[in-house]
């Protein structure tokens, strides 16, 4: 069976170009999805991947319609190859049912591995540089400017004693444990306040 998959990111975008190309390929069924490629969950695509059977071929207009990143694309195509399902990308002239198409995919896989190695090397270099400056985990001490402002507001509300801990956290749109972290950062005594407001929390 030949299965077409078309995707656009928003309702304002048009699927016609993709659909016309897929219909010319005489797809037995065409799936349409409107969702950003950056989204990790794409329900229509997942439906396609779970319904395909050995010998089927998935046809797409372009590779970026299928994968949200090079690694994601390689993972999906690798899964299809294991299932003995072909992939044909019209715009990229790729067809994994042919030896040349599989060679192209192997090149993509090598590029994805190269990309992962580069990211790993940069991460290690960043951590080593951070440790050399006396910071562990690569994260600077203290709070961001926005977090400092939130911590200041938390301290003011907390010391007023008019709101419970939960009410303050809701007011500032933060979790209760984040509130405690901000208060400790500001050097605020917490225990006495908790006891005073125990019934209102």
MARFI-506765 format. One record per atom (N, C-alpha, C): x, y, z; residue number from 1. Coordinates in nm, 2 decimals, padded with zeros to 4 digits. Example, Ala and Ser with C-alpha at 12.3 -4.5 7.8 and 13.67 -1.06 7.14 Angstrom:
<rs>
[r [01.32, -00.57, 00.78], 1]
[r [01.23, -00.45, 00.78], 1]
[r [01.32, -00.33, 00.78], 1]
[r [01.28, -00.22, 00.71], 2]
[r [01.37, -00.11, 00.71], 2]
[r [01.29, 00.00, 00.79], 2]
</rs>
This chain:
<rs>
[r [00.08, -00.12, 00.00], 1]
[r [00.00, 00.00, 00.00], 1]
[r [00.09, 00.12, 00.00], 1]
[r [00.05, 00.22, -00.08], 2]
[r [00.12, 00.35, -00.08], 2]
[r [00.04, 00.45, 00.01], 2]
[r [00.11, 00.50, 00.11], 3]
[r [00.04, 00.59, 00.20], 3]
[r [00.11, 00.73, 00.20], 3]
[r [00.03, 00.83, 00.18], 4]
[r [00.07, 00.97, 00.17], 4]
[r [00.06, 01.04, 00.31], 4]
[r [00.16, 01.12, 00.34], 5]
[r [00.15, 01.20, 00.47], 5]
[r [00.18, 01.34, 00.43], 5]
[r [00.09, 01.43, 00.46], 6]
[r [00.11, 01.58, 00.44], 6]
[r [00.09, 01.65, 00.57], 6]
[r [00.18, 01.75, 00.59], 7]
[r [00.17, 01.83, 00.72], 7]
[r [00.20, 01.98, 00.69], 7]
[r [00.12, 02.06, 00.76], 8]
[r [00.16, 02.21, 00.76], 8]
[r [00.16, 02.25, 00.91], 8]
[r [00.22, 02.36, 00.94], 9]
[r [00.23, 02.40, 01.08], 9]
[r [00.11, 02.47, 01.14], 9]
[r [00.04, 02.55, 01.05], 10]
[r [-00.07, 02.62, 01.10], 10]
[r [-00.19, 02.61, 01.00], 10]
[r [-00.31, 02.65, 01.05], 11]
[r [-00.43, 02.64, 00.96], 11]
[r [-00.42, 02.74, 00.85], 11]
[r [-00.34, 02.85, 00.86], 12]
[r [-00.32, 02.95, 00.76], 12]
[r [-00.24, 02.90, 00.64], 12]
[r [-00.17, 02.79, 00.66], 13]
[r [-00.09, 02.73, 00.55], 13]
[r [-00.17, 02.64, 00.47], 13]
[r [-00.14, 02.62, 00.34], 14]
[r [-00.22, 02.54, 00.25], 14]
[r [-00.15, 02.41, 00.22], 14]
[r [-00.24, 02.30, 00.23], 15]
[r [-00.19, 02.17, 00.20], 15]
[r [-00.20, 02.13, 00.05], 15]
[r [-00.25, 02.21, -00.03], 16]
[r [-00.29, 02.17, -00.17], 16]
[r [-00.16, 02.13, -00.25], 16]
[r [-00.05, 02.20, -00.23], 17]
[r [00.07, 02.16, -00.31], 17]
[r [00.11, 02.02, -00.27], 17]
[r [00.11, 01.99, -00.14], 18]
[r [00.15, 01.85, -00.10], 18]
[r [00.05, 01.75, -00.15], 18]
[r [-00.08, 01.78, -00.13], 19]
[r [-00.18, 01.68, -00.16], 19]
[r [-00.18, 01.65, -00.31], 19]
[r [-00.16, 01.76, -00.40], 20]
[r [-00.16, 01.73, -00.54], 20]
[r [-00.04, 01.64, -00.58], 20]
[r [00.07, 01.66, -00.52], 21]
[r [00.19, 01.58, -00.54], 21]
[r [00.17, 01.43, -00.50], 21]
[r [00.10, 01.42, -00.38], 22]
[r [00.08, 01.28, -00.33], 22]
[r [-00.03, 01.21, -00.41], 22]
[r [-00.13, 01.28, -00.46], 23]
[r [-00.23, 01.22, -00.55], 23]
[r [-00.17, 01.17, -00.68], 23]
[r [-00.07, 01.25, -00.73], 24]
[r [00.00, 01.21, -00.86], 24]
[r [00.07, 01.08, -00.84], 24]
[r [00.12, 01.05, -00.71], 25]
[r [00.19, 00.93, -00.68], 25]
[r [00.09, 00.81, -00.66], 25]
[r [-00.04, 00.84, -00.68], 26]
[r [-00.14, 00.74, -00.67], 26]
[r [-00.14, 00.67, -00.53], 26]
[r [-00.14, 00.75, -00.43], 27]
[r [-00.14, 00.70, -00.29], 27]
[r [-00.28, 00.64, -00.26], 27]
[r [-00.28, 00.52, -00.20], 28]
[r [-00.40, 00.46, -00.16], 28]
[r [-00.48, 00.53, -00.05], 28]
[r [-00.40, 00.60, 00.03], 29]
[r [-00.46, 00.68, 00.14], 29]
[r [-00.37, 00.79, 00.18], 29]
[r [-00.43, 00.91, 00.20], 30]
[r [-00.35, 01.02, 00.24], 30]
[r [-00.39, 01.08, 00.38], 30]
[r [-00.29, 01.09, 00.46], 31]
[r [-00.31, 01.15, 00.60], 31]
[r [-00.27, 01.29, 00.60], 31]
[r [-00.35, 01.38, 00.66], 32]
[r [-00.33, 01.52, 00.67], 32]
[r [-00.31, 01.56, 00.82], 32]
[r [-00.21, 01.64, 00.84], 33]
[r [-00.19, 01.69, 00.98], 33]
[r [-00.16, 01.84, 00.98], 33]
[r [-00.22, 01.91, 01.08], 34]
[r [-00.19, 02.05, 01.10], 34]
[r [-00.13, 02.07, 01.24], 34]
[r [00.00, 02.07, 01.24], 35]
[r [00.07, 02.08, 01.37], 35]
[r [00.21, 02.13, 01.35], 35]
[r [00.27, 02.20, 01.44], 36]
[r [00.41, 02.25, 01.43], 36]
[r [00.50, 02.13, 01.42], 36]
[r [00.60, 02.14, 01.34], 37]
[r [00.70, 02.04, 01.33], 37]
[r [00.79, 02.03, 01.46], 37]
[r [00.79, 02.13, 01.54], 38]
[r [00.86, 02.13, 01.66], 38]
[r [00.80, 02.05, 01.77], 38]
[r [00.67, 02.02, 01.75], 39]
[r [00.59, 01.94, 01.85], 39]
[r [00.64, 01.80, 01.86], 39]
[r [00.67, 01.75, 01.98], 40]
[r [00.72, 01.61, 01.99], 40]
[r [00.60, 01.51, 01.96], 40]
[r [00.48, 01.55, 02.00], 41]
[r [00.36, 01.46, 01.97], 41]
[r [00.29, 01.50, 01.85], 41]
[r [00.29, 01.41, 01.75], 42]
[r [00.21, 01.44, 01.63], 42]
[r [00.12, 01.32, 01.61], 42]
[r [00.00, 01.32, 01.66], 43]
[r [-00.09, 01.21, 01.66], 43]
[r [-00.12, 01.14, 01.53], 43]
[r [-00.13, 01.22, 01.42], 44]
[r [-00.16, 01.16, 01.29], 44]
[r [-00.04, 01.08, 01.24], 44]
[r [00.08, 01.14, 01.25], 45]
[r [00.20, 01.07, 01.21], 45]
[r [00.21, 00.94, 01.29], 45]
[r [00.19, 00.95, 01.42], 46]
[r [00.20, 00.83, 01.50], 46]
[r [00.10, 00.72, 01.46], 46]
[r [-00.02, 00.76, 01.41], 47]
[r [-00.12, 00.67, 01.36], 47]
[r [-00.07, 00.60, 01.23], 47]
[r [00.00, 00.68, 01.15], 48]
[r [00.05, 00.63, 01.02], 48]
[r [00.16, 00.52, 01.06], 48]
[r [00.25, 00.56, 01.15], 49]
[r [00.36, 00.47, 01.18], 49]
[r [00.32, 00.34, 01.25], 49]
[r [00.21, 00.34, 01.32], 50]
[r [00.16, 00.22, 01.38], 50]
[r [00.07, 00.13, 01.29], 50]
[r [00.02, 00.19, 01.18], 51]
[r [-00.07, 00.12, 01.09], 51]
[r [00.01, 00.06, 00.97], 51]
[r [00.13, 00.11, 00.94], 52]
[r [00.20, 00.05, 00.82], 52]
[r [00.24, -00.09, 00.84], 52]
[r [00.25, -00.16, 00.73], 53]
[r [00.28, -00.30, 00.73], 53]
[r [00.40, -00.33, 00.64], 53]
[r [00.47, -00.44, 00.65], 54]
[r [00.58, -00.47, 00.56], 54]
[r [00.54, -00.46, 00.41], 54]
[r [00.62, -00.39, 00.33], 55]
[r [00.59, -00.38, 00.19], 55]
[r [00.52, -00.24, 00.16], 55]
[r [00.47, -00.17, 00.26], 56]
[r [00.41, -00.04, 00.24], 56]
[r [00.52, 00.06, 00.21], 56]
[r [00.47, 00.17, 00.15], 57]
[r [00.56, 00.28, 00.13], 57]
[r [00.49, 00.41, 00.17], 57]
[r [00.56, 00.49, 00.25], 58]
[r [00.51, 00.62, 00.30], 58]
[r [00.57, 00.73, 00.20], 58]
[r [00.48, 00.81, 00.15], 59]
[r [00.53, 00.91, 00.05], 59]
[r [00.50, 01.05, 00.12], 59]
[r [00.61, 01.13, 00.12], 60]
[r [00.60, 01.27, 00.17], 60]
[r [00.65, 01.37, 00.07], 60]
[r [00.61, 01.49, 00.08], 61]
[r [00.65, 01.60, -00.01], 61]
[r [00.80, 01.63, 00.01], 61]
[r [00.83, 01.64, 00.14], 62]
[r [00.97, 01.69, 00.17], 62]
[r [01.01, 01.63, 00.31], 62]
[r [01.13, 01.61, 00.33], 63]
[r [01.18, 01.54, 00.46], 63]
[r [01.14, 01.62, 00.58], 63]
[r [01.14, 01.75, 00.57], 64]
[r [01.10, 01.83, 00.69], 64]
[r [00.95, 01.82, 00.73], 64]
[r [00.87, 01.75, 00.64], 65]
[r [00.73, 01.72, 00.68], 65]
[r [00.73, 01.61, 00.78], 65]
[r [00.83, 01.53, 00.78], 66]
[r [00.83, 01.40, 00.86], 66]
[r [00.91, 01.42, 00.99], 66]
[r [01.03, 01.47, 00.99], 67]
[r [01.11, 01.48, 01.11], 67]
[r [01.13, 01.62, 01.16], 67]
[r [01.13, 01.64, 01.29], 68]
[r [01.15, 01.77, 01.35], 68]
[r [01.29, 01.81, 01.36], 68]
[r [01.38, 01.71, 01.35], 69]
[r [01.53, 01.73, 01.35], 69]
[r [01.59, 01.62, 01.27], 69]
[r [01.72, 01.64, 01.25], 70]
[r [01.80, 01.53, 01.17], 70]
[r [01.79, 01.40, 01.25], 70]
[r [01.82, 01.41, 01.38], 71]
[r [01.81, 01.28, 01.46], 71]
[r [01.67, 01.22, 01.46], 71]
[r [01.57, 01.30, 01.48], 72]
[r [01.43, 01.25, 01.48], 72]
[r [01.40, 01.18, 01.34], 72]
[r [01.45, 01.25, 01.23], 73]
[r [01.42, 01.19, 01.10], 73]
[r [01.49, 01.06, 01.09], 73]
[r [01.62, 01.05, 01.13], 74]
[r [01.69, 00.92, 01.12], 74]
[r [01.63, 00.81, 01.20], 74]
[r [01.58, 00.85, 01.32], 75]
[r [01.51, 00.75, 01.41], 75]
[r [01.39, 00.70, 01.34], 75]
[r [01.31, 00.79, 01.28], 76]
[r [01.18, 00.74, 01.21], 76]
[r [01.21, 00.65, 01.09], 76]
[r [01.30, 00.70, 01.01], 77]
[r [01.34, 00.62, 00.89], 77]
[r [01.40, 00.48, 00.93], 77]
[r [01.48, 00.49, 01.03], 78]
[r [01.54, 00.36, 01.08], 78]
[r [01.43, 00.26, 01.13], 78]
[r [01.33, 00.32, 01.20], 79]
[r [01.22, 00.24, 01.24], 79]
[r [01.14, 00.18, 01.12], 79]
[r [01.12, 00.26, 01.02], 80]
[r [01.05, 00.21, 00.90], 80]
[r [01.13, 00.10, 00.83], 80]
[r [01.26, 00.12, 00.82], 81]
[r [01.34, 00.02, 00.75], 81]
[r [01.33, -00.12, 00.83], 81]
[r [01.34, -00.11, 00.96], 82]
[r [01.32, -00.23, 01.05], 82]
[r [01.19, -00.30, 01.02], 82]
[r [01.08, -00.22, 01.00], 83]
[r [00.95, -00.27, 00.97], 83]
[r [00.93, -00.31, 00.82], 83]
[r [01.04, -00.30, 00.74], 84]
[r [01.04, -00.32, 00.60], 84]
[r [00.94, -00.23, 00.53], 84]
[r [00.93, -00.11, 00.57], 85]
[r [00.85, -00.01, 00.51], 85]
[r [00.93, 00.10, 00.44], 85]
[r [00.90, 00.13, 00.32], 86]
[r [00.98, 00.23, 00.24], 86]
[r [00.94, 00.37, 00.27], 86]
[r [01.03, 00.46, 00.24], 87]
[r [01.00, 00.60, 00.25], 87]
[r [01.04, 00.67, 00.12], 87]
[r [00.95, 00.75, 00.07], 88]
[r [00.98, 00.82, -00.06], 88]
[r [00.95, 00.97, -00.03], 88]
[r [01.05, 01.05, -00.05], 89]
[r [01.04, 01.20, -00.04], 89]
[r [01.05, 01.26, -00.18], 89]
[r [00.94, 01.32, -00.22], 90]
[r [00.94, 01.37, -00.36], 90]
[r [01.03, 01.48, -00.39], 90]
[r [01.03, 01.58, -00.30], 91]
[r [01.11, 01.70, -00.33], 91]
[r [01.26, 01.67, -00.31], 91]
[r [01.30, 01.57, -00.23], 92]
[r [01.44, 01.54, -00.20], 92]
[r [01.49, 01.43, -00.29], 92]
[r [01.40, 01.37, -00.37], 93]
[r [01.44, 01.26, -00.46], 93]
[r [01.51, 01.14, -00.38], 93]
[r [01.44, 01.11, -00.27], 94]
[r [01.49, 01.00, -00.18], 94]
[r [01.38, 00.89, -00.18], 94]
[r [01.43, 00.76, -00.20], 95]
[r [01.34, 00.65, -00.20], 95]
[r [01.42, 00.53, -00.13], 95]
[r [01.38, 00.50, -00.01], 96]
[r [01.46, 00.40, 00.07], 96]
[r [01.43, 00.26, 00.02], 96]
[r [01.34, 00.24, -00.08], 97]
[r [01.31, 00.11, -00.14], 97]
[r [01.42, 00.07, -00.24], 97]
[r [01.51, 00.17, -00.27], 98]
[r [01.61, 00.15, -00.37], 98]
[r [01.75, 00.15, -00.30], 98]
[r [01.85, 00.08, -00.36], 99]
[r [01.98, 00.09, -00.30], 99]
[r [02.04, 00.23, -00.28], 99]
[r [02.02, 00.31, -00.38], 100]
[r [02.07, 00.45, -00.38], 100]
[r [02.00, 00.53, -00.27], 100]
[r [01.87, 00.50, -00.25], 101]
[r [01.80, 00.57, -00.14], 101]
[r [01.84, 00.53, -00.01], 101]
[r [01.87, 00.40, 00.01], 102]
[r [01.92, 00.35, 00.14], 102]
[r [02.06, 00.41, 00.17], 102]
[r [02.14, 00.43, 00.06], 103]
[r [02.28, 00.49, 00.08], 103]
[r [02.26, 00.63, 00.13], 103]
[r [02.17, 00.70, 00.07], 104]
[r [02.14, 00.84, 00.11], 104]
[r [02.10, 00.85, 00.26], 104]
[r [02.02, 00.75, 00.30], 105]
[r [01.97, 00.75, 00.44], 105]
[r [02.09, 00.72, 00.53], 105]
[r [02.18, 00.63, 00.49], 106]
[r [02.30, 00.60, 00.57], 106]
[r [02.39, 00.73, 00.59], 106]
[r [02.39, 00.81, 00.48], 107]
[r [02.47, 00.94, 00.49], 107]
[r [02.40, 01.03, 00.60], 107]
[r [02.27, 01.03, 00.60], 108]
[r [02.19, 01.11, 00.70], 108]
[r [02.22, 01.06, 00.84], 108]
[r [02.23, 00.93, 00.85], 109]
[r [02.25, 00.87, 00.98], 109]
[r [02.39, 00.91, 01.03], 109]
[r [02.49, 00.91, 00.94], 110]
[r [02.63, 00.94, 00.98], 110]
[r [02.63, 01.09, 01.02], 110]
[r [02.56, 01.18, 00.95], 111]
[r [02.55, 01.32, 00.98], 111]
[r [02.49, 01.34, 01.12], 111]
[r [02.39, 01.26, 01.15], 112]
[r [02.32, 01.27, 01.28], 112]
[r [02.42, 01.23, 01.39], 112]
[r [02.49, 01.12, 01.37], 113]
[r [02.59, 01.08, 01.47], 113]
[r [02.70, 01.18, 01.49], 113]
[r [02.74, 01.24, 01.38], 114]
[r [02.84, 01.35, 01.39], 114]
[r [02.79, 01.46, 01.47], 114]
[r [02.66, 01.50, 01.45], 115]
[r [02.60, 01.61, 01.52], 115]
[r [02.60, 01.58, 01.67], 115]
[r [02.56, 01.46, 01.70], 116]
[r [02.56, 01.42, 01.85], 116]
[r [02.69, 01.42, 01.91], 116]
[r [02.80, 01.38, 01.84], 117]
[r [02.93, 01.39, 01.89], 117]
[r [02.98, 01.53, 01.91], 117]
[r [02.94, 01.62, 01.82], 118]
[r [02.98, 01.76, 01.84], 118]
[r [02.91, 01.82, 01.96], 118]
[r [02.78, 01.79, 01.98], 119]
[r [02.71, 01.84, 02.10], 119]
[r [02.77, 01.79, 02.22], 119]
[r [02.81, 01.66, 02.22], 120]
[r [02.87, 01.60, 02.34], 120]
[r [03.00, 01.66, 02.38], 120]
[r [03.08, 01.69, 02.27], 121]
[r [03.21, 01.75, 02.30], 121]
[r [03.20, 01.89, 02.35], 121]
[r [03.10, 01.97, 02.30], 122]
[r [03.08, 02.10, 02.34], 122]
[r [03.03, 02.11, 02.49], 122]
[r [02.94, 02.01, 02.52], 123]
[r [02.89, 02.00, 02.66], 123]
[r [03.00, 01.97, 02.75], 123]
[r [03.09, 01.88, 02.72], 124]
[r [03.20, 01.84, 02.81], 124]
[r [03.30, 01.96, 02.82], 124]
[r [03.32, 02.03, 02.71], 125]
[r [03.41, 02.15, 02.72], 125]
[r [03.35, 02.26, 02.80], 125]
[r [03.22, 02.27, 02.79], 126]
[r [03.16, 02.38, 02.88], 126]
[r [03.16, 02.34, 03.02], 126]
[r [03.14, 02.22, 03.06], 127]
[r [03.15, 02.17, 03.20], 127]
[r [03.29, 02.19, 03.26], 127]
[r [03.39, 02.15, 03.18], 128]
[r [03.53, 02.17, 03.22], 128]
[r [03.56, 02.31, 03.24], 128]
[r [03.52, 02.40, 03.15], 129]
[r [03.54, 02.54, 03.17], 129]
[r [03.47, 02.60, 03.29], 129]
[r [03.35, 02.55, 03.32], 130]
[r [03.27, 02.59, 03.44], 130]
[r [03.34, 02.55, 03.56], 130]
[r [03.39, 02.43, 03.57], 131]
[r [03.46, 02.38, 03.69], 131]
[r [03.59, 02.46, 03.71], 131]
[r [03.66, 02.49, 03.60], 132]
[r [03.78, 02.57, 03.62], 132]
[r [03.75, 02.71, 03.68], 132]
[r [03.63, 02.76, 03.66], 133]
[r [03.60, 02.89, 03.72], 133]
[r [03.53, 02.87, 03.85], 133]
[r [03.53, 02.74, 03.90], 134]
[r [03.47, 02.72, 04.04], 134]
[r [03.32, 02.69, 04.04], 134]
[r [03.26, 02.67, 03.92], 135]
[r [03.12, 02.64, 03.92], 135]
[r [03.09, 02.50, 03.88], 135]
[r [03.01, 02.42, 03.95], 136]
[r [02.97, 02.28, 03.92], 136]
[r [02.84, 02.28, 03.84], 136]
[r [02.84, 02.19, 03.74], 137]
[r [02.72, 02.17, 03.66], 137]
[r [02.70, 02.27, 03.56], 137]
[r [02.79, 02.37, 03.54], 138]
[r [02.77, 02.47, 03.44], 138]
[r [02.67, 02.57, 03.47], 138]
[r [02.61, 02.58, 03.59], 139]
[r [02.51, 02.67, 03.62], 139]
[r [02.56, 02.78, 03.71], 139]
[r [02.54, 02.91, 03.68], 140]
[r [02.59, 03.01, 03.77], 140]
[r [02.51, 03.01, 03.90], 140]
[r [02.58, 03.06, 04.01], 141]
[r [02.51, 03.07, 04.14], 141]
[r [02.41, 03.20, 04.13], 141]
[r [02.32, 03.20, 04.23], 142]
[r [02.23, 03.31, 04.23], 142]
[r [02.11, 03.30, 04.14], 142]
[r [02.03, 03.40, 04.13], 143]
[r [01.91, 03.40, 04.06], 143]
[r [01.92, 03.50, 03.94], 143]
[r [01.83, 03.47, 03.84], 144]
[r [01.82, 03.57, 03.73], 144]
[r [01.76, 03.70, 03.78], 144]
[r [01.76, 03.80, 03.69], 145]
[r [01.70, 03.93, 03.73], 145]
[r [01.55, 03.91, 03.75], 145]
[r [01.49, 03.84, 03.67], 146]
[r [01.34, 03.81, 03.69], 146]
[r [01.31, 03.74, 03.81], 146]
[r [01.39, 03.64, 03.84], 147]
[r [01.37, 03.56, 03.96], 147]
[r [01.40, 03.64, 04.09], 147]
[r [01.50, 03.73, 04.08], 148]
[r [01.53, 03.82, 04.19], 148]
[r [01.41, 03.91, 04.22], 148]
[r [01.34, 03.96, 04.12], 149]
[r [01.22, 04.04, 04.14], 149]
[r [01.11, 03.96, 04.20], 149]
[r [01.09, 03.83, 04.16], 150]
[r [00.99, 03.75, 04.22], 150]
[r [01.02, 03.72, 04.36], 150]
[r [01.15, 03.69, 04.39], 151]
[r [01.19, 03.66, 04.53], 151]
[r [01.17, 03.78, 04.62], 151]
[r [01.19, 03.90, 04.57], 152]
[r [01.16, 04.02, 04.65], 152]
[r [01.01, 04.04, 04.68], 152]
[r [00.93, 04.01, 04.58], 153]
[r [00.79, 04.02, 04.60], 153]
[r [00.74, 03.91, 04.70], 153]
[r [00.80, 03.79, 04.69], 154]
[r [00.77, 03.69, 04.78], 154]
[r [00.80, 03.72, 04.92], 154]
[r [00.91, 03.79, 04.94], 155]
[r [00.95, 03.83, 05.07], 155]
[r [00.85, 03.93, 05.13], 155]
[r [00.82, 04.03, 05.05], 156]
[r [00.72, 04.13, 05.10], 156]
[r [00.59, 04.07, 05.14], 156]
[r [00.53, 03.98, 05.05], 157]
[r [00.40, 03.92, 05.08], 157]
[r [00.41, 03.83, 05.20], 157]
[r [00.52, 03.76, 05.21], 158]
[r [00.54, 03.67, 05.32], 158]
[r [00.55, 03.74, 05.46], 158]
[r [00.62, 03.85, 05.46], 159]
[r [00.64, 03.92, 05.59], 159]
[r [00.51, 04.00, 05.63], 159]
[r [00.43, 04.03, 05.53], 160]
[r [00.30, 04.10, 05.56], 160]
[r [00.21, 04.00, 05.65], 160]
[r [00.22, 03.87, 05.62], 161]
[r [00.15, 03.78, 05.70], 161]
[r [00.00, 03.77, 05.67], 161]
[r [-00.04, 03.83, 05.56], 162]
[r [-00.19, 03.84, 05.53], 162]
[r [-00.23, 03.72, 05.44], 162]
[r [-00.14, 03.66, 05.37], 163]
[r [-00.17, 03.55, 05.28], 163]
[r [-00.10, 03.42, 05.33], 163]
[r [-00.16, 03.31, 05.30], 164]
[r [-00.09, 03.18, 05.33], 164]
[r [00.02, 03.15, 05.23], 164]
[r [00.10, 03.05, 05.25], 165]
[r [00.20, 03.01, 05.16], 165]
[r [00.14, 02.98, 05.03], 165]
[r [00.04, 02.90, 05.03], 166]
[r [-00.03, 02.86, 04.90], 166]
[r [-00.08, 02.98, 04.82], 166]
[r [-00.14, 03.07, 04.90], 167]
[r [-00.19, 03.19, 04.83], 167]
[r [-00.08, 03.28, 04.77], 167]
[r [00.03, 03.29, 04.84], 168]
[r [00.14, 03.37, 04.78], 168]
[r [00.20, 03.30, 04.66], 168]
[r [00.21, 03.17, 04.67], 169]
[r [00.26, 03.09, 04.55], 169]
[r [00.17, 03.11, 04.43], 169]
[r [00.04, 03.10, 04.45], 170]
[r [-00.06, 03.12, 04.35], 170]
[r [-00.05, 03.26, 04.29], 170]
[r [-00.04, 03.36, 04.38], 171]
[r [-00.03, 03.50, 04.34], 171]
[r [00.08, 03.53, 04.25], 171]
[r [00.20, 03.46, 04.28], 172]
[r [00.32, 03.48, 04.20], 172]
[r [00.34, 03.38, 04.09], 172]
[r [00.24, 03.29, 04.08], 173]
[r [00.24, 03.18, 03.97], 173]
[r [00.37, 03.10, 03.98], 173]
[r [00.40, 03.06, 04.10], 174]
[r [00.52, 02.97, 04.12], 174]
[r [00.48, 02.85, 04.21], 174]
[r [00.56, 02.75, 04.21], 175]
[r [00.54, 02.63, 04.29], 175]
[r [00.57, 02.67, 04.44], 175]
[r [00.52, 02.60, 04.53], 176]
[r [00.54, 02.63, 04.67], 176]
[r [00.69, 02.61, 04.71], 176]
[r [00.75, 02.50, 04.66], 177]
[r [00.89, 02.48, 04.69], 177]
[r [00.98, 02.59, 04.63], 177]
[r [00.94, 02.65, 04.51], 178]
[r [01.01, 02.76, 04.46], 178]
[r [01.00, 02.88, 04.55], 178]
[r [00.88, 02.90, 04.61], 179]
[r [00.86, 03.01, 04.70], 179]
[r [00.96, 03.00, 04.82], 179]
[r [00.97, 02.88, 04.87], 180]
[r [01.06, 02.85, 04.99], 180]
[r [01.20, 02.88, 04.95], 180]
[r [01.24, 02.84, 04.82], 181]
[r [01.37, 02.86, 04.77], 181]
[r [01.40, 03.01, 04.77], 181]
[r [01.31, 03.09, 04.71], 182]
[r [01.33, 03.23, 04.70], 182]
[r [01.34, 03.29, 04.84], 182]
[r [01.26, 03.25, 04.93], 183]
[r [01.26, 03.31, 05.07], 183]
[r [01.40, 03.28, 05.14], 183]
[r [01.44, 03.15, 05.12], 184]
[r [01.58, 03.12, 05.18], 184]
[r [01.69, 03.20, 05.11], 184]
[r [01.67, 03.23, 04.98], 185]
[r [01.77, 03.31, 04.91], 185]
[r [01.77, 03.45, 04.97], 185]
[r [01.65, 03.50, 05.01], 186]
[r [01.64, 03.64, 05.07], 186]
[r [01.67, 03.64, 05.22], 186]
[r [01.70, 03.52, 05.28], 187]
[r [01.74, 03.51, 05.42], 187]
[r [01.62, 03.53, 05.51], 187]
[r [01.50, 03.49, 05.46], 188]
[r [01.38, 03.50, 05.54], 188]
[r [01.36, 03.38, 05.63], 188]
[r [01.32, 03.40, 05.76], 189]
[r [01.29, 03.29, 05.85], 189]
[r [01.16, 03.23, 05.81], 189]
[r [01.15, 03.10, 05.79], 190]
[r [01.03, 03.04, 05.74], 190]
[r [00.95, 02.97, 05.85], 190]
[r [01.01, 02.90, 05.94], 191]
[r [00.94, 02.81, 06.03], 191]
[r [00.83, 02.88, 06.11], 191]
[r [00.86, 03.00, 06.17], 192]
[r [00.76, 03.07, 06.25], 192]
[r [00.64, 03.10, 06.17], 192]
[r [00.66, 03.14, 06.04], 193]
[r [00.55, 03.18, 05.95], 193]
[r [00.46, 03.06, 05.92], 193]
[r [00.53, 02.95, 05.89], 194]
[r [00.45, 02.82, 05.86], 194]
[r [00.36, 02.78, 05.97], 194]
[r [00.41, 02.79, 06.10], 195]
[r [00.33, 02.76, 06.21], 195]
[r [00.21, 02.85, 06.23], 195]
[r [00.24, 02.98, 06.21], 196]
[r [00.13, 03.08, 06.22], 196]
[r [00.02, 03.06, 06.12], 196]
[r [00.06, 03.01, 06.00], 197]
[r [-00.04, 03.00, 05.89], 197]
[r [-00.08, 02.86, 05.86], 197]
[r [-00.05, 02.77, 05.95], 198]
[r [-00.07, 02.63, 05.92], 198]
[r [-00.22, 02.60, 05.89], 198]
[r [-00.31, 02.66, 05.96], 199]
[r [-00.45, 02.63, 05.93], 199]
[r [-00.50, 02.69, 05.80], 199]
[r [-00.43, 02.78, 05.74], 200]
[r [-00.48, 02.85, 05.62], 200]
[r [-00.41, 02.79, 05.49], 200]
[r [-00.31, 02.70, 05.51], 201]
[r [-00.25, 02.64, 05.40], 201]
[r [-00.33, 02.52, 05.35], 201]
</rs>
